[in-house]
Every structure is written in structure tokens, then in C-alpha cells.
Amino acid sequence: MRVNSKNMEGAPNKLLLVDDHQILIDGLKLMLEDEDDFSVISETHSAEEALLFLDGNKVDLVLSDYGLQGMTGLQFNEKLKKSYPEVKILILSMHDEPHIVKEILKSGVNGYLLKNITKEEFLTALHKIVKGETYTSSEITKLLVKNLHNEDQPQLLTSRERQILELIATEYTNRRIAEELFISERTVENHRKNIFRKTKTSSLVGLIKFTYANNVI
């Protein structure tokens, strides 16, 4: 059973959709039509229009394309966070290039999804973000973890730790990781603790953001 994700006032979270392709906006609205916890209160086709709307309307979460006309999603996020720090933003994009993902995560967005996501993952992201968590597409997470193998950059994690991190990103349990690598569950747990201790993080998303912010990847 899905946990209630209404806003602090007990009302549906107010969403603003920002994309210059109407067909994509329509697709998002279709996925949200049966969701009681979310309400699309407006849609705009540019960041400028979105900022004007935000100036006089309360919004809980903005869903924005990365490639907007006249302003990138990152520039939009910068202006949004400066003027409306309480408003969360989820970036949707077709870009899975590591350097773009790096910029997006360092900008402080609340979530980043590829546009080929399923409805289930899309809704999962919304529920987590409105509760204060950061969310990235599972494909993006796996991509970033694989980049921990970049031999041209300093290696914060050992090869075994990076190997385990990749399996964690694939949502393997400790038991399955142990079976995959022919080691004990206790050893897996110790490696997991070392990974988070070294990076001073407590989640996979936090780890990825740390590694990019500190040029580990």
C-alpha cells in the first residue's frame, strides 16, 4: 500500500510542468491522472514562463525538461533555488552523458530522470522527492557507478568496493552480493560500511553526489 504523500497542508502536492514539447507534457499528465497525492496546476513551455507563474502561485514541485529554449534546465534550477528555495525540482532528460549528469547532480536538483522511465519509477521518484529525498533514474545510478572504474581519476574506493557498489546499484541484497562474489555476508556488510565511511555518506545517491563534487569520478 502506497504511503500518503500529500503536502504539509494535507492537500495534493501542486505540480508545475515545464517542457517545450506538448506531447511530453500530455504524457506526464496522463501518468498522473489517477494520483490523489499530486495535482498539475499549470504547464508552461519555457523557463521564463515558469518563473512568471511561480511569482504569484504556490508550487510544491516543478517537473522540467533539461533542454529548454532560451535557458537550460540547470540555469532554470539556479534561478528557481535562488528565488524559491522551498520549491523542489525534478529534471527529465534524454541525456545520459556522464559530464551532463555530473553538472545536474552538482546543481542541487532534487531528482533526475531519463525520459524512457516507466510510470512506476516516475511515481516512485515523485513520492520520494516530496518527502525530501533525492532520486535519480536506476539507469543513471548504474552509469555513474560504472564510472568509478575510470582509471584516469584518483580511486577513493578499492576495486572490490567498486565491484560491490555496482551490485548495490543493481539492487542486489547483501546475500546475493555474497553469492555473486563468493564471499560472506559479513564481508559484504563490512565493505558497505567502508564505502560510506570513506565518502561520509549514507546512501547511494549521496555517494554519487560526493564523488562528483570531489572529482573522484
C-alpha positions in Angstrom: 0.0 0.0 0.0 1.4 3.4 -1.0 2.2 5.8 1.8 0.3 9.1 1.7 2.5 11.8 0.1 0.3 14.8 0.4 1.9 18.1 1.3 2.1 19.6 4.8 -1.3 21.1 4.5 -2.8 17.7 3.8 -3.6 18.7 0.2 -2.2 17.2 -3.1 1.2 18.4 -4.0 1.0 21.1 -6.6 3.0 20.4 -9.7 4.2 22.7 -12.5 5.2 21.0 -15.8 7.8 22.8 -17.9 8.6 21.4 -21.4 8.5 22.9 -24.9 7.0 19.7 -26.3 3.3 19.4 -25.6 3.2 15.7 -26.3 5.6 15.1 -23.4 3.5 17.3 -21.1 0.4 15.4 -22.1 2.2 12.1 -21.3 3.2 13.3 -17.8 -0.4 14.4 -17.1 -1.7 11.0 -18.3 0.6 9.2 -15.8 -0.6 11.5 -13.0 -4.4 11.5 -13.7 -5.2 8.8 -11.1 -2.8 10.1 -8.5 -4.6 11.7 -5.5 -1.3 12.9 -3.9 -0.4 15.1 -6.9 -2.2 17.8 -8.8 -0.9 19.5 -12.0 -1.9 23.2 -11.5 -0.2 24.5 -14.6 2.0 23.9 -17.6 4.5 26.2 -19.4 6.7 25.8 -22.4 9.7 27.8 -21.2 11.6 28.5 -18.0 10.7 32.2 -18.3 7.0 31.4 -18.3 7.5 29.1 -15.3 9.3 31.7 -13.3 6.5 34.2 -14.0 3.9 31.7 -12.9 5.9 30.9 -9.7 5.9 34.6 -8.8 2.2 34.5 -8.0 1.4 30.9 -7.3 2.3 28.2 -4.8 4.0 25.2 -6.2 5.5 22.2 -4.4 7.3 20.5 -7.2 8.5 21.6 -10.7 9.0 18.9 -13.4 11.3 20.4 -16.0 12.9 19.3 -19.2 16.7 19.7 -19.4 16.8 21.2 -22.8 14.6 24.3 -22.6 14.6 27.0 -25.2 16.5 30.1 -24.1 17.6 28.6 -20.8 19.0 25.2 -19.8 17.4 23.2 -17.1 20.4 23.9 -14.9 20.1 27.7 -15.4 16.4 27.3 -14.6 17.3 25.3 -11.5 19.7 28.0 -10.3 17.1 30.8 -10.6 14.5 28.6 -9.0 16.6 27.7 -6.0 17.6 31.3 -5.5 14.1 32.8 -5.6 12.0 29.8 -4.4 14.3 27.6 -2.3 11.3 25.7 -0.9 10.2 24.5 -4.3 11.6 21.1 -5.3 12.7 20.4 -8.9 12.8 17.2 -10.9 14.8 17.3 -14.2 13.7 15.0 -17.0 16.0 14.4 -20.0 17.2 12.1 -22.7 20.9 12.9 -21.8 22.8 10.1 -20.0 26.3 11.5 -20.8 28.4 11.5 -17.6 29.5 15.1 -17.9 25.9 16.3 -18.1 24.8 14.1 -15.3 27.7 15.4 -13.2 26.6 19.0 -13.7 23.0 18.2 -13.0 23.7 16.5 -9.6 26.2 19.2 -8.6 23.5 21.9 -9.2 21.4 20.6 -6.3 18.4 19.3 -8.2 16.0 17.1 -6.2 15.8 14.4 -8.9 17.0 13.5 -12.4 15.1 11.0 -14.6 15.6 9.8 -18.1 12.5 10.2 -20.3 12.4 6.5 -21.0 11.4 5.7 -17.4 8.4 3.6 -16.6 5.3 5.0 -14.9 6.2 3.1 -11.8 9.6 4.6 -11.4 8.3 8.1 -12.3 5.7 7.9 -9.5 8.3 6.5 -7.1 10.5 9.4 -7.8 7.8 11.9 -7.1 6.8 10.3 -3.8 10.5 10.3 -2.6 11.2 13.8 -3.7 8.2 15.4 -2.0 9.4 13.7 1.2 12.8 15.3 1.0 14.8 12.6 -0.7 16.9 12.9 -3.8 16.1 10.5 -6.7 17.9 9.5 -9.9 16.9 7.0 -12.6 18.1 3.5 -11.9 19.9 3.6 -15.3 21.7 6.8 -14.3 22.8 5.4 -11.0 24.3 2.3 -12.7 26.0 4.6 -15.3 27.6 6.7 -12.6 28.7 3.7 -10.5 30.4 2.2 -13.6 32.4 5.4 -14.0 34.0 4.6 -10.7 36.3 2.4 -12.8 37.8 5.4 -14.6 41.5 4.7 -14.4 42.4 8.4 -15.2 41.0 9.7 -11.9 42.0 9.1 -8.3 40.5 6.0 -6.8 38.8 6.6 -3.5 37.4 3.1 -3.4 39.2 -0.2 -3.8 38.4 -2.4 -6.8 36.4 -4.7 -4.5 34.5 -1.8 -3.1 33.6 -0.5 -6.5 32.6 -4.0 -7.5 30.2 -4.2 -4.6 28.9 -0.7 -5.2 27.9 -1.7 -8.7 25.9 -4.7 -7.3 24.3 -2.4 -4.7 23.2 -0.1 -7.6 21.7 -3.2 -9.2 19.6 -3.5 -6.0 21.3 -6.8 -5.0 20.9 -7.8 -1.4 23.9 -8.5 0.8 23.2 -12.2 0.5 23.0 -12.1 -3.3 26.2 -10.0 -3.5 27.9 -12.5 -1.2 26.8 -15.4 -3.5 27.8 -13.5 -6.6 31.4 -12.7 -5.3 31.8 -16.0 -3.3 32.3 -14.1 0.0 30.4 -14.0 3.3 27.6 -11.6 4.0 29.6 -10.2 6.9 32.4 -9.3 4.5 29.8 -7.6 2.2 28.5 -5.6 5.1 32.0 -4.5 6.1 32.7 -3.4 2.6 29.4 -1.5 2.5 30.3 0.3 5.8 33.7 1.2 4.5 32.3 2.7 1.3 30.0 5.0 3.2 32.7 5.8 5.9 35.2 6.8 3.3 32.8 9.1 1.5 31.0 10.3 4.6 27.6 9.5 3.0 24.7 7.2 4.0 23.0 6.4 0.7 23.9 5.5 -2.9 22.7 8.9 -4.2 24.7 10.7 -1.6 27.8 8.7 -2.6 27.4 9.6 -6.2 27.0 13.3 -5.4 30.1 13.2 -3.2 32.3 11.5 -5.8 31.4 14.1 -8.4 31.7 17.1 -6.1 35.2 15.9 -5.1 36.3 14.9 -8.6 36.6 11.3 -7.5 34.9 10.3 -10.8 
